[in-house]
Amino acid sequence: MDLAYGTQYETLRREVRQFIADHGHLAPKNLLEIDRAKTRAWQELLIQHGYVARAVPKQYGGYGAPLDPLEAHLIADEFARAQIAPGFGGQGIAYLVPALLELATEEQKKRFVPPTLTTEIIWCEGYSEPNAGSDLASLSTSARLEGDHWVVNGQKIWTSTAESADWMFCLVRTEPDAPKHQGLSFLLFSMRTPGIRVRPLKTMTGDAHFNEVFFTDVRVPQVQIVGERGQGWLVANNVLLHERDDLGDPDATLQRLNALVDLMKKETAAGGRIMDNAAYRDRLLRLQGRVMALRYNHLRLLSAKLNNKDASLAAMIVKLQGTELRHELEGLAVDALGELGILYQEGRHLRDGGSWQTMYMFYLGLIIGGGTSQIQKNIISERGLGMPREPKVKA
Amino acid sequence: MEFGLSAEQTMLQDSVAKFLDRTSPLERVRRFCEQREQRAQDVWSGLCDLGIPGLFVAEEHGGIGCSLLDAALVAETLGSRVAPVPFVATAVMAPLAIATAGSPAQQAKWLPALAEGKVVVGAALSTAASNRLTDPVQADGAKLRGRALFVLDFEADAYLVADSQQRLYLVDANDSGVHRESLATIDRTRIVGELVFEDAAAELLPGSNDPDVCARVIDAGRIVLAADTLGAASTMLSRAVAYSKERVQFGRPIGSFQAVKHLCAEMAAELEPCRAMMWYAAHAFDAMPDETRLNACHAKAHLSEVGTRVARTSTEVHGGIGFTDELGLHLWFKRIGANRQLLGGPDQLRDEAARLQQWV
């Protein structure tokens, strides 16, 4: 056990604090509406200082520092304390880039990683289909090879940010005769390729960043496949692993906890601070305990990765625990606001831009998305605890 | 940077686990509980041979000089086997108090004897940790009056006692001013009791005029009890999983029903982060003093909540047999229930955490 922050860490901490003091005002505020120019400028500034893509090699557009979980933890911690957006994550940077670095060809890494890091390419994820949700591997969007192009036909759904994304990473069926998990391939293509139609779906938050995407004879250059034909499930699972880590990101949750603490100190009811109400305060403290446990779990996972130790059960629980916790945390803020908590999106008396209600609902979406909580529990019990699978229904 | 257990730490846990599996299986624990033994001498002597009582005592005083994390890992293993032995007071709180606040003469007298396990010292800190009494311990010079409840490792040769000023004393168990009465609790695997002091002769630990000493002894006790709960709850989870694979209903193991699988997944999802939380709290005690108290409060509060849910859910997965004495599962349930309240229940600890952060 060694968490000692040596002098180099204290230097880094001072640097991060100074950076936040100097540049924090440039950070994009809105979590859901993205101002591309502002986001990119902030992102490039962060990469330049090594606060984003710190351990991504320089030749792929990263900062090129050696992987050091403690540094990453310390940087995230300082941003969370200051309640400053730690840079754009998104599906491309948080899920796709790690998978590309592991599984893509040299040429693909050089082509796709750098513009993804700067947010020049924003990605969407083409996984779910109307008839393939929790049972993702049964998906039917097809791609057949014609000359040196894949020709894609079919439909995706629940595709977050497809309406504004530049590229899609997409799971398609290329081997219709193979068993379902072995018949899939992982393709990358521009959303401006002819034959793609996007139909926004309005969600309960009122936003329409969720979409249906239709493909009619979409031609994708053959080289834009990651991994071999028929290995798409492996690539997709690698991406999902990072996705599930990211969805339960405890540093983002800490940032919201700190904002909630501020809210409860500031808001009053009947002349007293909400924080002085023992019932609300106890709910806050319960959440704080859970946030701490998940942060330490995260630290354990980082360390296990660095030291090649097995912590697979600790990793499997992150998405389930992280999203449920976050939903509850946002919900406590809504309750702490009382009637003010039902104000929404605009107008008088709105607190913190209405983010508490928005994120409360948004996180219900994330409890469902990326593998529902129920699917997570199946994974934890079957793969983590070795419990028997549900018997197959005879066709 | 490493946030994980070393090979030595894993070996320490393994060796204590192997010893307990051999010497203190369920039948041995039952005999201790049912016959109201005062000391499971066979189990205790074996632990003394392994050096467990001296784990947290410095080498210069005849101990092994390990960290609180090491002690917590042993507590986790003791909890996992509901071991019927003293530990938290005699192997952690008393050595810590004496090493921190005792005079050189007190250290020379007590620490080697504690390290060998020749002397067992209980901890009577209820006056400082969770005072519910109208007649707490008061000091008058070298004499104590008043009452302490839920004295840990009660079957002891001497006691570490806190007074209402949070000063710490050592009191001989056989002093004529000490009246002892064990208390019947849900958890019969460890003995707690009540002490009434009527002008009992007490030796002050001179360094304990600083109230932080007592608070730190309580922090250590809370972390170690949280670790005991982690061990007990882990056993309850693994027993639920094992049972669900064996028990067949409707022609298939009940563990293949999602209703049962999801109960087990929920237990694992809540319990697994507690492991890192316990490590962090213990390591904070060892290396990050500024973070210790908040982490001790939260680790014990959170582990108590999760432990309680695991205890209940594991019992439920076992169905009717879980509710009976047949499998002995209730011994773990009760150990978790006792740990939850000792040295402060979760509600009190969260309130302390709020005050530490100046939220109130």
Interface residues (C-beta under 8 A of the other chain):
Chain A: M1 D2 L3 A4 D68 P69 L70 V261 K265 M275 D276 A278 R281 D282 L284 L285 R286 Q288 G289 R290 M292 A293 L294 Y296 N297 L299 R300 L302 S303 A304 L306 N307 K309 A311 L313 A314 I317 L320 Q321 Q374 Q376 K377 N378 I380 S381 E382 G384 L385 G386 M387 P388 R389 E390 P391
Chain B: M1 E2 F3 G4 L5 S6 S67 L69 V241 S244 K245 R252 P253 G255 S256 F257 Q258 V260 K261 H262 C264 A265 E266 A268 A269 E270 E272 P273 C274 R275 A276 M277 W279 Y280 H283 D286 A287 M288 N295 H298 A301 H302 E305 D347 R350 D351 A353 A354 W359 V360
